[in-house]
Amino acid sequence: MKKLQSPTNPAQPFQTGQVWELKDSCLRIGDVGKLLVYYRNYKGKYAKGPFSLTSKLDLGKYLTDNKAILVQE
């Protein structure tokens, strides 16, 4: 996987299909609306968690607090 950027860089907004790597899990963006983001949190490479819905601002803050890194698969 190639590391692209941190969530503190506003140059690239959330897009469908993005994968963010956190300390012990990863987060995949499912769908992006005007205000909300539909995403899935993975605990490992193949284990899938439930879909969640949150605001773009809250997700950005969560990714920043957890020092997430945008990766390319």
Contacts in CASP RR format, 6 or more apart in sequence:
PFRMAT RR
TARGET T0000
AUTHOR 0000-0000-0000
METHOD contacts of the structure
MODEL  1
MKKLQSPTNPAQPFQTGQVWELKDSCLRIGDVGKLLVYYRNYKGKYAKGP
FSLTSKLDLGKYLTDNKAILVQE
1 21 0 8 1.000
1 71 0 8 1.000
1 72 0 8 1.000
1 73 0 8 1.000
2 71 0 8 1.000
2 72 0 8 1.000
3 21 0 8 1.000
3 69 0 8 1.000
3 70 0 8 1.000
3 71 0 8 1.000
4 12 0 8 1.000
4 69 0 8 1.000
4 70 0 8 1.000
4 71 0 8 1.000
4 72 0 8 1.000
5 11 0 8 1.000
5 12 0 8 1.000
5 69 0 8 1.000
5 70 0 8 1.000
6 64 0 8 1.000
6 67 0 8 1.000
6 68 0 8 1.000
6 69 0 8 1.000
6 70 0 8 1.000
7 20 0 8 1.000
7 60 0 8 1.000
7 63 0 8 1.000
7 64 0 8 1.000
7 68 0 8 1.000
7 70 0 8 1.000
8 64 0 8 1.000
12 70 0 8 1.000
13 32 0 8 1.000
13 56 0 8 1.000
14 29 0 8 1.000
14 32 0 8 1.000
14 37 0 8 1.000
14 56 0 8 1.000
14 59 0 8 1.000
15 29 0 8 1.000
15 32 0 8 1.000
16 29 0 8 1.000
16 30 0 8 1.000
16 31 0 8 1.000
16 32 0 8 1.000
17 28 0 8 1.000
17 29 0 8 1.000
17 30 0 8 1.000
18 28 0 8 1.000
18 29 0 8 1.000
18 70 0 8 1.000
19 26 0 8 1.000
19 27 0 8 1.000
19 28 0 8 1.000
19 29 0 8 1.000
19 70 0 8 1.000
19 71 0 8 1.000
19 72 0 8 1.000
19 73 0 8 1.000
20 26 0 8 1.000
20 27 0 8 1.000
20 28 0 8 1.000
20 29 0 8 1.000
20 63 0 8 1.000
20 68 0 8 1.000
20 69 0 8 1.000
20 70 0 8 1.000
20 71 0 8 1.000
21 68 0 8 1.000
21 69 0 8 1.000
21 70 0 8 1.000
21 71 0 8 1.000
22 63 0 8 1.000
22 66 0 8 1.000
22 67 0 8 1.000
22 68 0 8 1.000
23 66 0 8 1.000
23 67 0 8 1.000
24 43 0 8 1.000
24 44 0 8 1.000
25 41 0 8 1.000
25 42 0 8 1.000
25 43 0 8 1.000
25 44 0 8 1.000
26 41 0 8 1.000
26 42 0 8 1.000
26 44 0 8 1.000
26 71 0 8 1.000
27 39 0 8 1.000
27 40 0 8 1.000
27 41 0 8 1.000
27 42 0 8 1.000
27 63 0 8 1.000
27 68 0 8 1.000
28 39 0 8 1.000
28 40 0 8 1.000
28 42 0 8 1.000
29 37 0 8 1.000
29 38 0 8 1.000
29 39 0 8 1.000
30 37 0 8 1.000
30 38 0 8 1.000
30 39 0 8 1.000
30 40 0 8 1.000
30 51 0 8 1.000
31 37 0 8 1.000
31 38 0 8 1.000
32 38 0 8 1.000
32 56 0 8 1.000
35 55 0 8 1.000
35 56 0 8 1.000
36 53 0 8 1.000
36 54 0 8 1.000
36 55 0 8 1.000
36 56 0 8 1.000
37 53 0 8 1.000
37 54 0 8 1.000
37 55 0 8 1.000
37 56 0 8 1.000
37 59 0 8 1.000
38 51 0 8 1.000
38 52 0 8 1.000
38 53 0 8 1.000
39 51 0 8 1.000
39 52 0 8 1.000
39 53 0 8 1.000
39 54 0 8 1.000
39 59 0 8 1.000
40 48 0 8 1.000
40 49 0 8 1.000
40 50 0 8 1.000
40 51 0 8 1.000
40 52 0 8 1.000
41 49 0 8 1.000
41 52 0 8 1.000
42 48 0 8 1.000
42 49 0 8 1.000
43 49 0 8 1.000
54 62 0 8 1.000
END
